[in-house]
């Protein structure tokens, strides 16, 4: 298997690879991200950079929901994590609930 993420399940691996193909990162940043994903360390993120960019916030939440549902099990911890990010980004909770239920 020549994939970048051997320890991850195939569907998750494919989702992340497709996502990384879509985002605009140089090769060094992509390799750094791959290394971080394969480590056991938590990755911190500053979501505030997205504030006031409703389109990017929506895309982020759509991607997070899709990733959480990829194993056909939407765990409560995944829901809570996504809700917390939406709260930080001041995203409407009712609209978030619609995304989660879709």
HUHU-V349049 format. One record per residue. N is the residue number from 1. RES is the residue in one small letter. SS is DSSP state (H for helix, E for strand, C for the rest). PSI is psi in whole degrees, 0 to 359 (* if undefined). Layout:
BEGIN
((N/RES/SS/PSI) (N/RES/SS/PSI))
END
This chain:
BEGIN
((1/x/C/122) (2/x/C/27) (3/x/C/163) (4/x/C/338) (5/x/C/68) (6/x/C/326) (7/x/C/349) (8/x/C/151) (9/x/C/150) (10/x/H/315) (11/x/H/319) (12/x/H/316) (13/x/H/313) (14/x/H/317) (15/x/H/312) (16/x/H/318) (17/x/H/317) (18/x/H/318) (19/x/H/315) (20/x/H/331) (21/x/H/330) (22/x/H/329) (23/x/C/154) (24/x/C/89) (25/x/C/146) (26/x/C/168) (27/x/H/323) (28/x/H/318) (29/x/H/321) (30/x/H/317) (31/x/H/322) (32/x/H/317) (33/x/H/317) (34/x/H/316) (35/x/H/318) (36/x/H/321) (37/x/H/329) (38/x/C/355) (39/x/C/169) (40/x/C/0) (41/x/C/149) (42/x/C/146) (43/x/C/124) (44/x/C/151) (45/x/C/141) (46/x/C/95) (47/x/H/344) (48/x/H/337) (49/x/H/338) (50/x/H/349) (51/x/C/142) (52/x/C/12) (53/x/C/79) (54/x/H/324) (55/x/H/314) (56/x/H/323) (57/x/H/314) (58/x/H/314) (59/x/H/319) (60/x/H/311) (61/x/H/322) (62/x/H/315) (63/x/H/320) (64/x/H/318) (65/x/H/316) (66/x/H/317) (67/x/H/319) (68/x/H/328) (69/x/H/358) (70/x/C/333) (71/x/C/12) (72/x/C/17) (73/x/C/112) (74/x/C/93) (75/x/C/152) (76/x/H/323) (77/x/H/325) (78/x/H/317) (79/x/H/314) (80/x/H/320) (81/x/H/313) (82/x/H/319) (83/x/H/323) (84/x/H/318) (85/x/H/316) (86/x/H/320) (87/x/H/315) (88/x/H/320) (89/x/C/5) (90/x/C/40) (91/x/C/139) (92/x/C/123) (93/x/H/328) (94/x/H/319) (95/x/H/324) (96/x/H/317) (97/x/H/322) (98/x/H/319) (99/x/H/316) (100/x/H/322) (101/x/H/346) (102/x/C/*))
END
